[in-house]
Amino acid sequence: VQLQASGGGLVQTGGSLRLSCAASGRTFSSYSMAWFRQPPGKDREFVGGIRWSEGSTYYADSVKGRFTISRDNALNTVYLQMNSLKPEDTAVYYCAARGFTVIHTSPSSYNYWGQGTQVTVSS
């Protein structure tokens, strides 16, 4: 399984960004995918996840109502749409996959990781 994350950048407070995670290497219908982030000097934290098969999602409270995760089955790609960005959203963002349909919030539960993409929100 290979995951390729992209779409990070610099944005002002209140702005939007969309991250993409292109997945390859197998069929992901029995997988769950998640986004994590790691702010400078802090631990990696769960942002949100999606069950690939039916598209149900789950979000951390800190991003609920601002971030949306979706997937495109044809492209094998998961997206993280980030709106109303705040300086505290600044972090390296990672996509991850696990071979179970249940979304888990712990990084240790994910077998596969993409490279990180930097998101910086200026105040």
N, CA, C and O atoms as a MOPAC input file, in Angstrom:
PM7 MOZYME 1SCF
protein

 N      0.84400 1    -1.18200 1     0.00000 1
 C      0.00000 1     0.00000 1     0.00000 1
 C      0.88800 1     1.24300 1     0.00000 1
 O      1.81100 1     1.37400 1     0.80400 1
 N      0.58300 1     2.13600 1    -0.91400 1
 C      1.31300 1     3.40200 1    -0.96700 1
 C      0.31500 1     4.54800 1    -0.85700 1
 O     -0.74500 1     4.53300 1    -1.48200 1
 N      0.66900 1     5.51900 1    -0.06600 1
 C     -0.15200 1     6.70900 1     0.11700 1
 C      0.69000 1     7.92900 1    -0.24000 1
 O      1.82900 1     8.07300 1     0.20500 1
 N      0.11200 1     8.78800 1    -1.04100 1
 C      0.81200 1     9.99200 1    -1.48000 1
 C     -0.04400 1    11.20600 1    -1.14700 1
 O     -1.08900 1    11.43000 1    -1.75800 1
 N      0.40800 1    11.98200 1    -0.17600 1
 C     -0.33200 1    13.17300 1     0.24300 1
 C      0.17700 1    14.40600 1    -0.48300 1
 O      1.36000 1    14.51800 1    -0.80200 1
 N     -0.74000 1    15.32400 1    -0.73400 1
 C     -0.36700 1    16.57000 1    -1.40100 1
 C     -1.37900 1    17.64400 1    -1.05300 1
 O     -2.43700 1    17.35900 1    -0.49200 1
 N     -1.04400 1    18.88900 1    -1.39200 1
 C     -1.99700 1    19.98300 1    -1.25000 1
 C     -1.73400 1    20.96000 1    -0.13800 1
 O     -2.48500 1    21.92400 1     0.01500 1
 N     -0.69900 1    20.75100 1     0.64200 1
 C     -0.40900 1    21.68000 1     1.72000 1
 C      0.07200 1    23.02100 1     1.19100 1
 O      0.31400 1    23.18800 1    -0.00400 1
 N      0.20400 1    23.96900 1     2.10500 1
 C      0.68600 1    25.28600 1     1.71400 1
 C      0.48900 1    26.30600 1     2.80700 1
 O      0.20300 1    25.97000 1     3.95600 1
 N      0.64900 1    27.56300 1     2.42700 1
 C      0.49700 1    28.68700 1     3.34500 1
 C     -0.82100 1    29.39100 1     3.04300 1
 O     -1.12000 1    29.70400 1     1.89100 1
 N     -1.59900 1    29.63400 1     4.08600 1
 C     -2.89800 1    30.27800 1     3.91300 1
 C     -3.14500 1    31.20900 1     5.08700 1
 O     -2.62500 1    30.98900 1     6.18100 1
 N     -3.93700 1    32.24700 1     4.86300 1
 C     -4.26800 1    33.16700 1     5.93700 1
 C     -5.39900 1    32.62600 1     6.79500 1
 O     -6.16800 1    31.76500 1     6.36800 1
 N     -5.48700 1    33.13800 1     7.99400 1
 C     -6.58900 1    32.76800 1     8.88900 1
 C     -7.92900 1    32.97200 1     8.18400 1
 O     -8.17400 1    34.00300 1     7.55700 1
 N     -8.78000 1    31.96900 1     8.30500 1
 C    -10.08200 1    32.01800 1     7.65200 1
 C    -10.10000 1    31.43400 1     6.26300 1
 O    -11.16800 1    31.27000 1     5.67200 1
 N     -8.94800 1    31.11900 1     5.73700 1
 C     -8.84600 1    30.57200 1     4.40100 1
 C     -9.13100 1    29.08200 1     4.33500 1
 O     -9.48500 1    28.45300 1     5.33200 1
 N     -8.97100 1    28.53500 1     3.14400 1
 C     -9.26500 1    27.12200 1     2.90200 1
 C     -8.12600 1    26.45400 1     2.14800 1
 O     -7.38900 1    27.09100 1     1.39500 1
 N     -8.00800 1    25.16700 1     2.37300 1
 C     -7.08200 1    24.31700 1     1.63200 1
 C     -7.73000 1    22.96100 1     1.46300 1
 O     -8.56500 1    22.55400 1     2.27000 1
 N     -7.34000 1    22.26100 1     0.40600 1
 C     -7.78300 1    20.87400 1     0.23400 1
 C     -6.56200 1    19.99100 1     0.07100 1
 O     -5.74500 1    20.18200 1    -0.83000 1
 N     -6.45900 1    19.02800 1     0.95700 1
 C     -5.40300 1    18.03500 1     0.87500 1
 C     -5.92900 1    16.79400 1     0.16600 1
 O     -7.10500 1    16.44800 1     0.27100 1
 N     -5.03400 1    16.13600 1    -0.55500 1
 C     -5.36700 1    14.90200 1    -1.24800 1
 C     -4.45000 1    13.79200 1    -0.78900 1
 O     -3.29600 1    14.02900 1    -0.43100 1
 N     -4.96600 1    12.58700 1    -0.80000 1
 C     -4.18500 1    11.40400 1    -0.46500 1
 C     -4.50900 1    10.34000 1    -1.50000 1
 O     -5.57500 1     9.72500 1    -1.46400 1
 N     -3.57800 1    10.12800 1    -2.42400 1
 C     -3.76100 1     9.12000 1    -3.45900 1
 C     -3.26600 1     7.77900 1    -2.94300 1
 O     -2.12200 1     7.65000 1    -2.50700 1
 N     -4.13200 1     6.79100 1    -2.99800 1
 C     -3.81600 1     5.46900 1    -2.47400 1
 C     -3.65400 1     4.47400 1    -3.61900 1
 O     -4.35900 1     4.54700 1    -4.62500 1
 N     -2.72400 1     3.55200 1    -3.45200 1
 C     -2.50600 1     2.53200 1    -4.47200 1
 C     -1.98500 1     1.27100 1    -3.82200 1
 O     -1.53900 1     1.28600 1    -2.67400 1
 N     -2.04400 1     0.19100 1    -4.55600 1
 C     -1.45400 1    -1.04000 1    -4.07500 1
 C     -2.43600 1    -2.14700 1    -3.75700 1
 O     -2.05800 1    -3.31500 1    -3.66500 1
 N     -3.70500 1    -1.78000 1    -3.58900 1
 C     -4.71500 1    -2.80200 1    -3.32700 1
 C     -6.09300 1    -2.18200 1    -3.40600 1
 O     -6.23000 1    -0.98200 1    -3.64500 1
 N     -7.10300 1    -2.99200 1    -3.20600 1
 C     -8.47700 1    -2.51300 1    -3.13600 1
 C     -8.75900 1    -2.06400 1    -1.71100 1
 O     -8.42400 1    -2.76800 1    -0.75800 1
 N     -9.36500 1    -0.90900 1    -1.56400 1
 C     -9.49900 1    -0.32400 1    -0.24100 1
 C    -10.91500 1    -0.41700 1     0.33500 1
 O    -11.23400 1     0.27400 1     1.30200 1
 N    -11.75100 1    -1.25200 1    -0.24200 1
 C    -13.13500 1    -1.30900 1     0.19900 1
 C    -13.27200 1    -1.74400 1     1.65500 1
 O    -14.25500 1    -1.39500 1     2.30800 1
 N    -12.31000 1    -2.49400 1     2.17100 1
 C    -12.38700 1    -2.94100 1     3.56400 1
 C    -11.48300 1    -2.12300 1     4.48500 1
 O    -11.19100 1    -2.53500 1     5.60800 1
 N    -11.05600 1    -0.99400 1     4.01300 1
 C    -10.14400 1    -0.14700 1     4.76700 1
 C    -10.85300 1     1.06900 1     5.34400 1
 O    -11.91700 1     1.47900 1     4.88000 1
 N    -10.23100 1     1.62500 1     6.36400 1
 C    -10.56600 1     2.97300 1     6.79500 1
 C     -9.32200 1     3.83900 1     6.58700 1
 O     -8.18700 1     3.38000 1     6.71800 1
 N     -9.57400 1     5.08500 1     6.26400 1
 C     -8.50900 1     6.04500 1     6.01000 1
 C     -8.65700 1     7.19200 1     6.99900 1
 O     -9.76600 1     7.52400 1     7.41900 1
 N     -7.55900 1     7.78000 1     7.35900 1
 C     -7.61500 1     8.87200 1     8.32300 1
 C     -6.59200 1     9.94500 1     7.99800 1
 O     -5.60700 1     9.71500 1     7.29700 1
 N     -6.86100 1    11.10800 1     8.52800 1
 C     -5.90200 1    12.20300 1     8.49900 1
 C     -5.45800 1    12.48200 1     9.92900 1
 O     -6.26600 1    12.54500 1    10.85500 1
 N     -4.17400 1    12.64300 1    10.07300 1
 C     -3.57700 1    13.05400 1    11.34000 1
 C     -2.77300 1    14.33300 1    11.08700 1
 O     -2.47900 1    14.68900 1     9.94600 1
 N     -2.43500 1    14.99700 1    12.16300 1
 C     -1.55500 1    16.15800 1    12.03600 1
 C     -0.61100 1    16.21800 1    13.21800 1
 O     -0.90400 1    15.72000 1    14.30500 1
 N      0.52300 1    16.83700 1    12.97600 1
 C      1.52400 1    16.98200 1    14.03200 1
 C      1.99100 1    18.42300 1    14.06900 1
 O      2.80500 1    18.85000 1    13.25000 1
 N      1.45900 1    19.17400 1    15.04300 1
 C      1.92600 1    20.56100 1    15.19400 1
 C      3.37300 1    20.58600 1    15.66600 1
 O      3.86400 1    19.59200 1    16.20100 1
 N      4.05200 1    21.68800 1    15.47800 1
 C      5.45400 1    21.78100 1    15.90500 1
 C      5.60800 1    21.48200 1    17.39400 1
 O      4.94400 1    22.09400 1    18.23000 1
 N      6.48000 1    20.54700 1    17.71500 1
 C      6.77500 1    20.22600 1    19.09600 1
 C      5.71300 1    19.42800 1    19.82300 1
 O      5.79000 1    19.25200 1    21.03800 1
 N      4.71300 1    18.93900 1    19.08600 1
 C      3.63400 1    18.19700 1    19.73200 1
 C      3.49800 1    16.81100 1    19.12700 1
 O      4.11300 1    16.49400 1    18.10900 1
 N      2.67900 1    15.99200 1    19.77500 1
 C      2.42800 1    14.64100 1    19.28300 1
 C      1.48600 1    14.66400 1    18.07600 1
 O      0.74900 1    15.62300 1    17.84900 1
 N      1.54000 1    13.59000 1    17.32600 1
 C      0.62400 1    13.43400 1    16.20300 1
 C     -0.79100 1    13.23800 1    16.74500 1
 O     -1.00300 1    12.47700 1    17.68900 1
 N     -1.75500 1    13.93200 1    16.13800 1
 C     -3.12700 1    13.85100 1    16.62900 1
 C     -4.10000 1    13.54100 1    15.50200 1
 O     -3.88100 1    13.88900 1    14.34100 1
 N     -5.17300 1    12.88200 1    15.88300 1
 C     -6.21600 1    12.48600 1    14.93600 1
 C     -7.00900 1    13.70400 1    14.49800 1
 O     -7.39600 1    14.53500 1    15.32000 1
 N     -7.24700 1    13.80400 1    13.19700 1
 C     -8.07100 1    14.87700 1    12.64100 1
 C     -9.44500 1    14.34700 1    12.24800 1
 O    -10.47200 1    14.90900 1    12.63100 1
 N     -9.45300 1    13.28200 1    11.49500 1
 C    -10.71600 1    12.69200 1    11.06300 1
 C    -10.45100 1    11.45700 1    10.23500 1
 O     -9.32200 1    11.20800 1     9.81200 1
 N    -11.50300 1    10.68100 1    10.00500 1
 C    -11.35700 1     9.46500 1     9.24800 1
 C    -12.59600 1     9.15400 1     8.43100 1
 O    -13.65300 1     9.75700 1     8.61800 1
 N    -12.44900 1     8.20300 1     7.52300 1
 C    -13.54800 1     7.80600 1     6.65100 1
 C    -13.49300 1     6.30500 1     6.41900 1
 O    -12.42100 1     5.73700 1     6.21400 1
 N    -14.65100 1     5.67200 1     6.45500 1
 C    -14.74700 1     4.28100 1     6.05500 1
 C    -14.85600 1     4.23700 1     4.54500 1
 O    -15.77900 1     4.80200 1     3.95900 1
 N    -13.90000 1     3.56000 1     3.91900 1
 C    -13.85000 1     3.62800 1     2.47600 1
 C    -15.11700 1     3.07300 1     1.83700 1
 O    -15.60200 1     3.62400 1     0.84900 1
 N    -15.65600 1     1.99300 1     2.38500 1
 C    -16.75900 1     1.29700 1     1.72700 1
 C    -18.00400 1     2.15900 1     1.60800 1
 O    -18.55000 1     2.29600 1     0.51300 1
 N    -18.47200 1     2.75000 1     2.71600 1
 C    -19.72000 1     3.50700 1     2.63200 1
 C    -19.53500 1     5.00200 1     2.78800 1
 O    -20.48900 1     5.76600 1     2.64400 1
 N    -18.32000 1     5.42300 1     3.08200 1
 C    -18.05100 1     6.84700 1     3.14300 1
 C    -18.43500 1     7.54500 1     4.42000 1
 O    -18.43700 1     8.77500 1     4.46300 1
 N    -18.76200 1     6.80500 1     5.46900 1
 C    -19.09200 1     7.46000 1     6.73300 1
 C    -17.82100 1     8.04900 1     7.33600 1
 O    -16.72400 1     7.52200 1     7.15500 1
 N    -17.99500 1     9.14500 1     8.05000 1
 C    -16.85200 1     9.89500 1     8.55500 1
 C    -16.94500 1    10.13900 1    10.05900 1
 O    -18.00900 1    10.00400 1    10.66300 1
 N    -15.82700 1    10.49400 1    10.63300 1
 C    -15.73700 1    10.80500 1    12.05900 1
 C    -14.63400 1    11.83800 1    12.22000 1
 O    -13.57200 1    11.72600 1    11.60700 1
 N    -14.89200 1    12.85800 1    13.06000 1
 C    -13.95400 1    13.96700 1    13.17700 1
 C    -13.58400 1    14.24600 1    14.63300 1
 O    -14.35500 1    13.98200 1    15.55600 1
 N    -12.40400 1    14.77600 1    14.80300 1
 C    -12.02300 1    15.30600 1    16.10300 1
 C    -12.85100 1    16.55600 1    16.38500 1
 O    -13.23100 1    17.28300 1    15.46800 1
 N    -13.12200 1    16.79000 1    17.64800 1
 C    -13.93400 1    17.95300 1    18.02300 1
 C    -13.31700 1    19.26300 1    17.54800 1
 O    -14.02900 1    20.21400 1    17.22400 1
 N    -12.01000 1    19.30200 1    17.51000 1
 C    -11.31600 1    20.55100 1    17.16700 1
 C    -11.53300 1    20.98000 1    15.72200 1
 O    -11.31700 1    22.14300 1    15.38000 1
 N    -11.95800 1    20.05300 1    14.87500 1
 C    -12.12900 1    20.39500 1    13.45400 1
 C    -13.56100 1    20.19200 1    12.98100 1
 O    -13.88400 1    20.51700 1    11.83900 1
 N    -14.40800 1    19.66700 1    13.82800 1
 C    -15.78100 1    19.36200 1    13.43700 1
 C    -16.49100 1    20.63500 1    12.98200 1
 O    -16.45200 1    21.66200 1    13.65900 1
 N    -17.13200 1    20.54400 1    11.83300 1
 C    -17.83400 1    21.70100 1    11.28000 1
 C    -16.97200 1    22.55900 1    10.37600 1
 O    -17.48900 1    23.40900 1     9.65000 1
 N    -15.65800 1    22.34800 1    10.41100 1
 C    -14.74600 1    23.11800 1     9.55000 1
 C    -14.06900 1    22.24400 1     8.50100 1
 O    -13.81100 1    22.68900 1     7.38300 1
 N    -13.78400 1    21.00500 1     8.86800 1
 C    -13.08700 1    20.08900 1     7.96800 1
 C    -14.05300 1    19.01900 1     7.46800 1
 O    -14.96200 1    18.60100 1     8.18500 1
 N    -13.84300 1    18.58700 1     6.23600 1
 C    -14.66600 1    17.53700 1     5.64400 1
 C    -13.77600 1    16.54600 1     4.91800 1
 O    -12.91300 1    16.93200 1     4.13000 1
 N    -13.99200 1    15.26500 1     5.19000 1
 C    -13.26000 1    14.20000 1     4.51100 1
 C    -14.19400 1    13.53700 1     3.50700 1
 O    -15.35800 1    13.26600 1     3.80300 1
 N    -13.67100 1    13.28400 1     2.33000 1
 C    -14.43700 1    12.58900 1     1.29900 1
 C    -13.48500 1    11.69200 1     0.52900 1
 O    -12.26600 1    11.77400 1     0.68400 1
 N    -14.06000 1    10.83400 1    -0.30600 1
 C    -13.21300 1     9.97700 1    -1.12400 1
 C    -13.79900 1     9.82800 1    -2.50900 1
 O    -15.00700 1     9.93300 1    -2.71900 1
 N    -12.89700 1     9.57900 1    -3.45100 1
 C    -13.27400 1     9.33600 1    -4.84300 1
 C    -12.84900 1     7.91400 1    -5.17000 1
 O    -11.66000 1     7.62300 1    -5.30000 1
 N    -13.82300 1     7.04100 1    -5.29900 1
 C    -13.51300 1     5.62900 1    -5.54200 1
 C    -12.77100 1     5.43000 1    -6.85900 1
 O    -11.84800 1     4.61800 1    -6.93700 1
 N    -13.16300 1     6.15200 1    -7.87000 1
 C    -12.54800 1     5.96600 1    -9.18600 1
 C    -11.07000 1     6.35000 1    -9.18500 1
 O    -10.25700 1     5.74100 1    -9.88100 1
 N    -10.73600 1     7.37000 1    -8.39300 1
 C     -9.35800 1     7.84200 1    -8.33600 1
 C     -8.58200 1     7.25100 1    -7.16700 1
 O     -7.38100 1     7.49200 1    -7.03600 1
 N     -9.25300 1     6.48300 1    -6.31900 1
 C     -8.60700 1     5.93000 1    -5.12000 1
 C     -7.94700 1     7.04000 1    -4.30600 1
 O     -6.80400 1     6.92000 1    -3.86400 1
 N     -8.68700 1     8.10100 1    -4.12600 1
 C     -8.14000 1     9.27900 1    -3.46000 1
 C     -9.07300 1     9.73800 1    -2.34900 1
 O    -10.29500 1     9.75600 1    -2.50400 1
 N     -8.47300 1    10.10700 1    -1.23200 1
 C     -9.20100 1    10.67200 1    -0.10200 1
 C     -8.81900 1    12.14700 1     0.01000 1
 O     -7.66600 1    12.52500 1    -0.19600 1
 N     -9.80100 1    12.95800 1     0.33800 1
 C     -9.59000 1    14.39600 1     0.42500 1
 C     -9.86800 1    14.90200 1     1.83900 1
 O    -10.69100 1    14.35200 1     2.56900 1
 N     -9.16300 1    15.95300 1     2.19300 1
 C     -9.44000 1    16.67200 1     3.43400 1
 C     -9.65500 1    18.13500 1     3.05700 1
 O     -8.70500 1    18.86700 1     2.77700 1
 N    -10.91300 1    18.53900 1     3.05600 1
 C    -11.25200 1    19.93000 1     2.78200 1
 C    -11.23400 1    20.69500 1     4.09800 1
 O    -11.97200 1    20.36800 1     5.02700 1
 N    -10.39700 1    21.70000 1     4.16900 1
 C    -10.21500 1    22.46600 1     5.39800 1
 C    -10.67700 1    23.90000 1     5.17300 1
 O    -10.10600 1    24.62800 1     4.36200 1
 N    -11.70200 1    24.28900 1     5.89000 1
 C    -12.24000 1    25.64200 1     5.79400 1
 C    -12.07900 1    26.36500 1     7.12900 1
 O    -11.83100 1    25.74100 1     8.16100 1
 N    -12.22200 1    27.66100 1     7.09300 1
 C    -12.12500 1    28.48700 1     8.30500 1
 C    -10.86600 1    28.15300 1     9.09700 1
 O    -10.91600 1    27.95000 1    10.31000 1
 N     -9.76900 1    28.10100 1     8.41300 1
 C     -8.51900 1    27.68600 1     9.04900 1
 C     -8.05600 1    28.68800 1    10.09000 1
 O     -8.24900 1    29.89700 1     9.95400 1
 N     -7.43800 1    28.14900 1    11.13400 1
 C     -6.94000 1    28.93000 1    12.25600 1
 C     -5.43800 1    28.69800 1    12.40100 1
 O     -4.92200 1    27.68400 1    11.93100 1
 N     -4.73800 1    29.61600 1    13.04000 1
 C     -3.30300 1    29.39900 1    13.24300 1
 C     -2.99400 1    28.08800 1    13.96700 1
 O     -1.96100 1    27.46900 1    13.71300 1
 N     -3.87600 1    27.66800 1    14.85800 1
 C     -3.64200 1    26.42300 1    15.58300 1
 C     -3.82000 1    25.18500 1    14.71100 1
 O     -3.55900 1    24.07300 1    15.16800 1
 N     -4.25500 1    25.35500 1    13.47300 1
 C     -4.31100 1    24.23900 1    12.53000 1
 C     -2.96400 1    24.01100 1    11.85500 1
 O     -2.79400 1    23.04100 1    11.11700 1
 N     -2.01000 1    24.89900 1    12.10300 1
 C     -0.67900 1    24.74700 1    11.52200 1
 C     -0.03900 1    23.45200 1    11.99900 1
 O      0.07200 1    23.20500 1    13.20000 1
 N      0.38000 1    22.63300 1    11.04700 1
 C      0.93400 1    21.31500 1    11.36600 1
 C      1.38400 1    20.64400 1    10.07300 1
 O      1.09100 1    21.10100 1     8.96800 1
 N      2.09800 1    19.55300 1    10.25300 1
 C      2.32600 1    18.62700 1     9.14600 1
 C      1.16700 1    17.64300 1     9.15800 1
 O      0.88100 1    17.02200 1    10.18100 1
 N      0.51100 1    17.50500 1     8.03600 1
 C     -0.65100 1    16.63600 1     7.91900 1
 C     -0.26400 1    15.33600 1     7.21500 1
 O      0.45600 1    15.33500 1     6.21600 1
 N     -0.76100 1    14.24100 1     7.76400 1
 C     -0.47000 1    12.91300 1     7.24000 1
 C     -1.77300 1    12.17800 1     6.93700 1
 O     -2.75500 1    12.31500 1     7.66800 1
 N     -1.77700 1    11.40000 1     5.86100 1
 C     -2.87300 1    10.46200 1     5.65700 1
 C     -2.38400 1     9.07400 1     6.04800 1
 O     -1.19500 1     8.76500 1     5.96000 1
 N     -3.32400 1     8.25100 1     6.48000 1
 C     -2.99200 1     6.92200 1     6.96300 1
 C     -4.11100 1     5.95100 1     6.60300 1
 O     -5.24900 1     6.35000 1     6.35900 1
 N     -3.76200 1     4.67100 1     6.57500 1
 C     -4.73900 1     3.64000 1     6.23400 1
 C     -4.57500 1     2.45100 1     7.16100 1
 O     -3.47200 1     2.13100 1     7.60500 1
 N     -5.70400 1     1.80000 1     7.44300 1
 C     -5.66300 1     0.56300 1     8.21400 1
 C     -6.62200 1    -0.40900 1     7.57100 1
 O     -7.62200 1    -0.01100 1     6.97400 1
 N     -6.31100 1    -1.69600 1     7.69700 1
 C     -7.08300 1    -2.73200 1     7.01300 1
 C     -8.31000 1    -3.19200 1     7.76000 1
 O     -8.65500 1    -4.37300 1     7.74600 1
 N     -8.97500 1    -2.24500 1     8.41900 1
 C    -10.21500 1    -2.51000 1     9.12300 1
 C    -11.18100 1    -1.37800 1     8.82000 1
 O    -10.76100 1    -0.25200 1     8.55500 1
 N    -12.46600 1    -1.67200 1     8.85900 1
 C    -13.43600 1    -0.64600 1     8.51300 1
 C    -13.68400 1     0.33100 1     9.65500 1
 O    -14.20800 1     1.42200 1     9.43000 1
 N    -13.31900 1    -0.03900 1    10.86100 1
 C    -13.54300 1     0.84600 1    11.99700 1
 C    -12.49000 1     1.93800 1    12.01300 1
 O    -11.29400 1     1.65800 1    11.93500 1
 N    -12.92600 1     3.16200 1    12.11100 1
 C    -12.00500 1     4.29000 1    12.20100 1
 C    -11.44200 1     4.33400 1    13.62100 1
 O    -12.18700 1     4.29000 1    14.60000 1
 N    -10.14200 1     4.41900 1    13.71300 1
 C     -9.50100 1     4.47700 1    15.02300 1
 C     -8.76200 1     5.80000 1    15.14200 1
 O     -8.23600 1     6.32100 1    14.15800 1
 N     -8.72800 1     6.34100 1    16.36000 1
 C     -8.11200 1     7.65800 1    16.54700 1
 C     -6.64500 1     7.60000 1    16.94700 1
 O     -5.98700 1     8.63700 1    17.03300 1
 N     -6.12600 1     6.40200 1    17.19100 1
 C     -4.73700 1     6.27700 1    17.61200 1
 C     -3.82700 1     6.04900 1    16.40900 1
 O     -4.11200 1     5.18400 1    15.58100 1
 N     -2.74500 1     6.80500 1    16.29900 1
 C     -1.82400 1     6.60100 1    15.18100 1
 C     -1.26700 1     5.17800 1    15.12200 1
 O     -0.98100 1     4.66700 1    14.03900 1
 N     -1.11500 1     4.54900 1    16.26500 1
 C     -0.52600 1     3.21200 1    16.29700 1
 C     -1.43000 1     2.15800 1    15.66400 1
 O     -0.98900 1     1.03800 1    15.40800 1
 N     -2.66700 1     2.49900 1    15.41600 1
 C     -3.61300 1     1.55800 1    14.80800 1
 C     -3.54600 1     1.54300 1    13.28700 1
 O     -4.24000 1     0.75400 1    12.64600 1
 N     -2.72600 1     2.39500 1    12.70900 1
 C     -2.64100 1     2.51100 1    11.26200 1
 C     -1.34700 1     1.92100 1    10.75000 1
 O     -0.26700 1     2.20200 1    11.26800 1
 N     -1.47500 1     1.08900 1     9.71200 1
 C     -0.33700 1     0.35900 1     9.17600 1
 C      0.42700 1     1.13200 1     8.11000 1
 O      1.63300 1     0.95600 1     7.93600 1
 N     -0.28800 1     1.98000 1     7.41000 1
 C      0.29300 1     2.63300 1     6.25600 1
 C      0.17100 1     4.14600 1     6.38500 1
 O     -0.85000 1     4.67500 1     6.82500 1
 N      1.23300 1     4.81600 1     5.99400 1
 C      1.29300 1     6.27300 1     6.12600 1
 C      1.82600 1     6.90500 1     4.85700 1
 O      2.71300 1     6.36700 1     4.19500 1
 N      1.27600 1     8.03800 1     4.54000 1
 C      1.83800 1     8.84600 1     3.48200 1
 C      2.88800 1     9.78400 1     4.05200 1
 O      3.03300 1     9.91600 1     5.26700 1
 N      3.60600 1    10.42100 1     3.16800 1
 C      4.54300 1    11.42900 1     3.65300 1
 C      3.74000 1    12.65100 1     4.09500 1
 O      2.63300 1    12.86000 1     3.59900 1
 N      4.23500 1    13.41400 1     4.96200 1
 C      3.50100 1    14.56900 1     5.46000 1
 C      3.48600 1    15.71600 1     4.47000 1
 O      4.34400 1    15.82300 1     3.59300 1
 N      2.49200 1    16.56800 1     4.63400 1
 C      2.41300 1    17.79300 1     3.85500 1
 C      2.17400 1    18.95300 1     4.81500 1
 O      1.28800 1    18.88900 1     5.66600 1
 N      2.95800 1    20.00000 1     4.67600 1
 C      2.92500 1    21.10500 1     5.61400 1
 C      1.76200 1    22.04200 1     5.33300 1
 O      1.54500 1    22.46700 1     4.19800 1
 N      1.01800 1    22.35400 1     6.38600 1
 C     -0.03300 1    23.36800 1     6.32600 1
 C      0.33500 1    24.46100 1     7.32400 1
 O      0.51800 1    24.19100 1     8.51100 1
 N      0.43900 1    25.67200 1     6.84400 1
 C      0.76600 1    26.80000 1     7.70000 1
 C     -0.31800 1    27.85900 1     7.56500 1
 O     -0.61200 1    28.33000 1     6.46600 1
 N     -0.90300 1    28.22400 1     8.69200 1
 C     -1.95800 1    29.22800 1     8.70800 1
 C     -1.40700 1    30.47400 1     9.39700 1
 O     -1.04800 1    30.43900 1    10.57500 1
 N     -1.34700 1    31.54500 1     8.66800 1
 C     -0.79900 1    32.78300 1     9.22500 1
 C     -1.91100 1    33.61500 1     9.85300 1
 O     -3.05000 1    33.62100 1     9.38500 1
 N     -1.55100 1    34.31500 1    10.92500 1
 C     -2.54400 1    35.13900 1    11.63800 1
 C     -2.57900 1    36.56000 1    11.08900 1
 O     -3.35400 1    37.38800 1    11.56800 1

